[in-house]
Structure formats: C-alpha cells, structure tokens
Amino acid sequence: MADVQTGFGSFVSFYLADQGWSEENVGFVLTAGGLSGVVGQIPGGALVDAMRRKRLLIAAGTLMIAASAVLLALSHDFPAVFAAEVLHGATGAIIGPAIAAVSLGLVGRRAMSGRIGRNQRFDAAGNALTAASLGVIGNYVSKSAIFFAVAAMALPTLAALGRIRPREIAYGRARNAAGRHEPGDLQRIFDLLKNRPLLIFAAAAVLYRFADASMLPLVSESLGSGRERHAALIMAAIIVVPQIIVAIAAPWVSHYAEQWGRKPVLLIGFGLEPLRGILFASSASWYSVVAVQILDGITGAIITVMTVLVMTDLTTGTGRFNLARGVVGTCTGIAAAVSTTATGVIAAGFGRPASFLTAAGVAALAVLLLWLYLPESRPKEYLD
C-alpha cells in the first residue's frame, strides 16, 4: 500500500508546479482532495467497525487510488486533476482504519505496540524505495510516467492482501470491543464526546496536522517551479530520507512507548515539528532541506505509531476504535485541507518563510497542549 500511496502528495505538487500551475491552484486541488477524505472519515470508521470483510474495503481503496493515478497521468487539466484528487482523498477514509483494524484483530492490544512499529517500518521502506524509483522515472522517462507506475503497483498490493487469512481476524477485537469474536456492550457514539483525554489528544493532533500538512508541499512547489536540474531526483531524496529514518526508528518508538509511557514519546515527536518549521524557513539550499527532512523522519515515526497506540488505549472496551479514529481523522483532515490553502495564500503574499514560521507556531501550541493536559494512557495491565 505504501508503494501505491507514494506517488501522491508531494509528487502531485511537484508535477503540477512543473506544468505551470500557480501556488493557489495547487493548494486548491490539494484542499479538495483533503476535504473528500474528511467527508468520509466518520462513516468510513463506522463502516470498518461494522463490516467483517475488512480486506474487501482495502482492496476497493487500492483500486480507487490506481484509477486516480491513471487520471492524473492522462491529463493535467484542472477538471481531471480535481477529480483525481477527490477520488484519491476518499480512499483515506477506508484504507487507514481498515489496516489498523486488521492489525488489532490479528494480534490484540498486548502485541499492538510491536505490530504497529513493524507496520510502520514496512510502510516507510515502501515509501523510500518507491519514491527513489519514481524519482528516476520522472527524471529519465517523464513526469506523467510516475502515475502510470503507481497504478501498476496496485497489482502486487492486491496479491499481498490476498495472503491474509480472514478467519484469523477477530471481529470484536478488531473494533477494540470487550469480546474477541463478537463484541459485547458497545459504547454509544455520543459517549466519545465525554472522553476528555480523547478530546485533548484530538485537539493536539489537529494543531500538529495543520502545521505539518503544508510543509512538504511548499518545498515541492518551490522545487517544481524553480526548474532545478534533476529536480525529480531531488524531490525523491526529500521523500526518501525521512522514510529511511522512519524504517529504522519505528520499532524503537513502539518499544519505548511501552518502557517510558505514551506521553514522553509523544512530546518528543510533537516537539521536533516547530524546529523543523524554523529550519525550513531559514534553509537556503536543497542540501540543507534534505538534511532537515531527517527530523521529519523522526517525527513521522513517533506520531504515526503513537497515534494508533493512544487511540487504542483511549477506546479500550468501547467497540468504537475505528469510529473514534474516523472522528479524529475528520478533524485532522479539515486541518490539513485548510492548511495547504492557508499557507499557499501566505506564501503568495508574504513569502514561503512566513508560511513555515506560521506552521512552526501552530506546532508549538500542540506541544503545550499535550504537556499541560494529556494524561498518560499506557495501561498497567493488558486484559487481552
């Protein structure tokens, strides 16, 4: 799945900037894609909780991504790009929750930390290898060939998905309910709004996502519009470097989350984001930008692993794991969608350094919120 997803995001910004798109228009289509994902997050999470055939959901999302990649490859006109981004954004409401649910259903809470760390290692390795390959394809073949390659990668993804045994995915456990196969008493949806730690974590995640979502697109737009020599290779390096760090660090994150607790590890991950924004604002060369991406790798490893673990902790026994993730995903998706447009406007009016500094300030607020109000969520004893 990482192979299929890698061709979007930064490569889309780079591709459109290379085609002469303005920063405002790039921000607009990225916002449209983000909003399509936001609309489906809550019903998508509820669907993943309710549906037993979770592999089917992942397969459907994979085919949707392949279709949007082909659409991007065939045309860079505004209607086609807009439709491709909306189609791709809608997959986020299905694939992420379904993969997390399958993982929880296979191993349970006791082994979830190690499982998510390993998931993230494979995800990062896929991102790194594929980004490097797509960079070579974009540089020596054509920019549009990037998206044909992405669509082709859906086939091995579906083959791997077919190797998972459906009978080994415990239905109740996959939605974090009390029962392993059949869920017991399920918490009412509105009871989630009374979960104070969940609300605090959601607010911090929104602030972080607003800060993080626009940083790499801003960098990639600058690279694409600058007509740098070997720009596709540089773009690939910007993506590959943090993914290598994530592949190395993710299992360690899950290990120390059990040893130290969730909150200390979260504070480290969130705390690096303001520094990253400041360094991007002051970076003058592409070599320094690639170096700054090492921080993105550390932050990405921590935030991705810890978000799943904290959400699992805070929804234990409710049977609403995927729905709660959908609610938080909706909030962070709105933040990401607004971020790309807002920072695009700021960059157009005041320059890219001002956009990076704005993002750094928002990330600092997220750190403060976690430090002051989020309690430790690691359980003293796992019940499964």
C-alpha positions in Angstrom: 0.0 0.0 0.0 2.9 2.4 0.7 4.1 1.8 -2.9 0.7 2.9 -4.2 0.3 5.9 -2.0 3.8 7.3 -2.5 3.1 8.8 -5.9 0.6 11.3 -4.4 1.1 14.3 -2.1 4.4 15.8 -2.8 4.8 14.3 -6.2 1.4 15.8 -7.2 2.5 19.3 -6.0 5.8 18.9 -7.9 4.1 17.6 -11.0 1.6 20.4 -11.1 4.2 23.1 -10.4 6.2 21.7 -13.3 3.1 22.1 -15.5 3.0 25.8 -14.7 0.2 25.7 -12.0 0.1 28.6 -9.5 0.6 28.0 -5.8 -3.1 29.0 -5.2 -4.4 26.4 -7.7 -2.1 23.7 -6.4 -3.4 24.5 -2.9 -7.0 24.4 -4.0 -6.9 20.9 -5.6 -5.0 19.5 -2.6 -7.6 21.0 -0.4 -10.4 19.4 -2.4 -8.7 16.0 -2.1 -8.3 16.5 1.6 -11.9 17.5 2.1 -13.1 14.5 0.2 -11.3 12.4 2.7 -12.7 14.4 5.6 -16.3 13.8 4.4 -15.8 10.1 4.5 -13.8 9.7 7.7 -16.6 9.2 10.2 -18.9 7.0 8.1 -15.7 5.2 6.9 -14.7 4.4 10.5 -18.2 3.3 11.4 -18.2 1.0 8.3 -14.9 -0.5 9.2 -16.2 -1.2 12.7 -19.4 -2.8 11.4 -18.1 -4.7 8.3 -16.5 -8.1 8.8 -14.8 -8.2 5.3 -12.2 -5.6 6.0 -9.9 -6.9 3.3 -12.6 -6.1 0.7 -12.5 -2.4 1.9 -8.7 -2.3 1.5 -9.0 -3.8 -2.0 -11.6 -1.2 -3.0 -9.5 1.6 -1.8 -6.5 0.3 -3.7 -8.4 0.2 -6.9 -9.7 3.8 -6.3 -6.1 5.0 -5.9 -5.0 3.3 -9.1 -7.8 4.9 -11.0 -7.0 8.4 -9.7 -3.3 7.8 -10.7 -4.2 6.9 -14.3 -6.4 10.0 -14.4 -3.5 12.2 -13.3 -1.2 10.6 -15.8 -3.5 11.2 -18.8 -4.3 14.8 -18.1 -3.1 17.8 -16.1 -6.2 19.9 -16.9 -8.0 21.4 -13.9 -11.2 19.2 -14.0 -9.2 15.9 -14.4 -6.8 16.8 -11.6 -9.6 17.9 -9.4 -11.5 14.6 -10.0 -8.3 12.6 -9.4 -7.6 14.3 -6.1 -11.1 13.9 -4.8 -11.1 10.2 -5.7 -7.7 9.7 -4.0 -8.8 11.6 -0.9 -11.8 9.5 -0.5 -9.6 6.4 0.0 -8.2 7.7 3.2 -11.5 7.1 5.0 -11.2 3.4 4.2 -7.7 2.2 3.9 -6.0 3.6 7.1 -8.7 2.5 9.5 -9.1 -0.9 7.8 -5.4 -1.7 8.1 -5.3 -0.6 11.7 -8.4 -2.8 12.4 -6.9 -5.8 10.7 -3.7 -5.4 12.8 -5.7 -5.1 16.1 -7.9 -8.0 15.1 -4.8 -10.2 14.4 -2.7 -9.5 17.4 -4.8 -7.8 20.1 -3.8 -4.9 22.4 -0.9 -6.8 24.1 1.1 -7.1 20.9 -0.3 -3.9 19.2 2.8 -1.7 20.0 5.2 -4.1 18.3 2.8 -4.7 15.4 2.3 -1.0 14.6 6.1 -0.4 14.8 6.7 -3.2 12.3 3.8 -2.0 10.1 5.3 1.5 10.0 8.8 0.0 9.2 7.4 -1.7 6.1 5.4 1.3 5.2 8.5 3.6 5.4 10.6 1.1 3.4 8.0 1.0 0.7 7.8 4.8 0.6 11.6 5.2 0.4 12.2 2.5 -2.3 9.2 3.7 -4.4 10.0 7.4 -4.1 13.5 6.7 -5.3 12.2 4.7 -8.2 9.6 7.3 -9.1 12.2 10.0 -9.0 14.3 8.1 -11.5 11.2 7.5 -13.7 10.2 11.2 -13.5 13.7 12.4 -14.3 14.6 10.0 -17.2 11.2 9.0 -18.6 8.5 11.6 -18.0 6.6 13.2 -15.1 3.4 11.6 -16.1 5.0 8.1 -16.1 5.2 8.5 -12.3 1.5 7.9 -12.1 1.3 5.0 -14.5 3.9 3.3 -12.3 1.8 4.0 -9.2 -1.3 2.4 -10.9 0.7 -0.7 -11.8 1.8 -1.1 -8.2 -1.8 -1.8 -7.2 -1.5 -5.4 -8.6 1.2 -6.7 -6.2 -0.6 -4.8 -3.4 -3.8 -6.8 -4.0 -1.8 -10.0 -4.2 -0.3 -9.4 -0.8 -3.7 -8.6 0.6 -5.0 -11.9 -0.6 -2.4 -13.7 1.6 -4.1 -12.6 4.8 -6.4 -15.3 6.3 -9.8 -13.8 7.0 -10.5 -16.3 9.8 -7.6 -15.0 11.9 -9.0 -11.5 12.1 -11.1 -11.5 15.3 -14.1 -9.3 14.6 -14.7 -8.0 18.2 -11.1 -7.4 18.9 -10.6 -5.5 15.6 -13.0 -2.8 16.8 -11.5 -2.8 20.3 -14.6 -4.3 22.0 -14.7 -6.5 25.1 -15.5 -9.7 23.1 -12.8 -11.3 21.0 -15.0 -12.5 18.1 -18.4 -11.0 18.9 -18.4 -7.5 20.5 -20.1 -7.1 23.9 -21.8 -4.0 25.1 -20.8 -1.1 22.7 -20.4 2.4 23.9 -22.8 5.0 22.5 -21.3 7.2 19.9 -22.0 10.4 21.9 -20.2 9.0 24.9 -17.0 9.5 22.9 -17.6 13.3 23.4 -17.3 12.8 27.2 -13.9 11.2 26.9 -11.7 14.2 28.0 -8.3 12.6 27.2 -9.6 11.7 23.7 -10.7 15.3 23.1 -7.3 16.7 24.3 -5.4 14.4 22.0 -7.7 15.2 19.1 -7.1 18.9 19.6 -3.3 18.5 19.7 -3.5 16.3 16.6 -5.4 19.0 14.8 -2.8 21.6 15.6 0.0 19.3 14.6 -1.6 18.3 11.3 -2.3 21.9 10.4 1.4 22.7 10.9 2.7 19.6 9.2 0.4 19.2 6.2 1.7 22.1 4.1 5.4 22.0 4.8 6.5 19.4 2.2 4.0 20.7 -0.5 5.6 24.1 -0.1 9.0 22.7 -0.5 8.0 20.6 -3.5 6.2 23.6 -5.2 9.3 25.7 -4.8 11.4 22.9 -6.4 9.0 22.3 -9.3 8.6 26.0 -10.1 12.3 26.6 -9.8 13.1 24.3 -12.8 16.1 22.9 -10.9 18.3 20.5 -12.8 17.4 16.9 -11.8 14.5 18.3 -9.8 12.7 14.9 -9.8 15.7 13.2 -8.2 15.9 16.0 -5.5 12.2 15.6 -4.9 12.7 11.9 -4.4 15.6 12.5 -2.0 13.4 14.8 0.1 10.8 12.0 0.4 13.3 9.1 0.8 15.4 10.5 3.6 12.7 10.7 6.2 11.3 7.3 5.2 14.7 5.7 5.8 14.7 7.2 9.3 11.1 6.0 9.9 12.0 2.5 8.8 14.9 2.4 11.3 13.1 4.2 14.2 9.5 2.9 14.1 10.1 -0.3 16.1 12.1 1.6 18.6 9.2 4.0 19.1 6.9 1.2 19.9 9.4 -0.3 22.3 10.0 2.9 24.2 6.2 3.6 24.3 6.0 0.5 26.5 9.1 1.3 28.5 8.6 5.1 29.1 4.9 5.5 28.5 3.0 7.3 25.8 3.3 10.9 26.9 7.1 11.3 26.9 7.4 9.8 23.5 4.6 12.0 22.1 6.2 15.1 23.5 9.5 14.3 21.7 7.7 13.8 18.4 5.5 16.9 18.6 8.4 19.0 19.9 10.5 18.4 16.8 7.9 19.9 14.5 8.3 23.6 15.5 12.1 23.2 15.0 11.5 21.7 11.5 9.4 24.7 10.5 12.0 27.2 11.7 14.8 25.4 9.8 12.7 25.2 6.6 12.2 29.0 6.9 15.9 29.7 7.1 17.2 27.0 4.7 18.9 28.4 1.6 19.9 25.2 -0.3 18.4 21.9 -1.3 21.1 20.1 0.6 20.0 21.7 3.9 16.3 20.9 3.0 17.2 17.3 2.6 19.1 17.4 5.9 16.0 18.9 7.7 14.0 16.0 6.5 15.8 13.8 9.0 13.7 15.5 11.6 10.6 14.7 9.6 11.5 11.0 9.7 11.9 11.0 13.5 8.6 13.0 13.9 6.8 10.8 11.4 7.8 7.6 13.1 6.7 8.8 16.5 3.4 10.4 15.5 2.2 7.6 13.3 2.9 4.9 15.8 1.8 6.8 18.8 -1.5 8.0 17.3 -2.7 4.4 16.8 -1.4 3.3 20.2 -3.0 6.2 22.1 -6.3 5.8 20.2 -6.3 2.1 21.1 -5.6 3.0 24.8 -8.4 5.6 25.0 -11.1 3.5 23.3 -10.4 0.1 25.1 -13.6 -1.8 25.6 -15.8 0.7 23.7 -16.0 -1.2 20.4 -15.7 2.2 18.7 -12.0 2.1 17.9 -12.3 2.8 14.1 -15.2 5.3 14.6 -13.1 7.3 17.1 -10.2 7.2 14.7 -12.6 8.5 12.0 -13.7 11.4 14.2 -10.1 12.4 14.9 -9.3 11.8 11.3 -12.1 14.1 10.2 -10.7 16.9 12.5 -7.1 16.5 11.3 -8.2 16.2 7.7 -10.0 19.5 7.9 -6.9 21.0 9.4 -4.7 19.6 6.7 -7.0 20.7 3.9 -7.3 24.3 5.3 -3.5 24.3 5.9 -2.5 23.8 2.3 -4.8 26.7 1.2 -3.9 29.0 4.0 -0.1 28.6 3.7 -0.4 28.9 -0.1 -2.0 32.3 0.4 0.5 33.3 3.0 3.4 32.2 0.7 1.9 34.1 -2.2 1.5 37.3 -0.1 4.4 37.2 2.3 6.8 34.6 1.0 7.5 30.9 1.9 9.5 31.7 5.1 6.4 33.3 6.6 4.4 30.2 5.9 6.9 28.0 7.5 7.1 30.2 10.6 3.3 30.2 10.9 3.3 26.4 10.8 6.1 26.3 13.5 4.0 28.5 15.8 0.9 26.3 15.5 3.0 23.2 16.2 4.4 24.8 19.3 0.8 25.2 20.6 0.2 21.5 20.1 3.2 20.7 22.3 2.0 23.0 25.0 -1.5 21.4 25.0 -0.1 17.8 25.3 2.4 18.8 28.0 -0.2 20.5 30.2 -3.4 18.5 29.8 -2.9 15.0 28.3 -2.6 12.2 31.0 -0.6 9.0 30.5 -2.7 6.4 28.7 -0.5 3.3 28.9 -2.4 0.6 30.8 -0.8 -1.0 33.8 -2.1 -4.4 32.7 -3.4 -5.6 29.3 -6.6 -7.6 29.6 -6.4 -9.5 26.3 
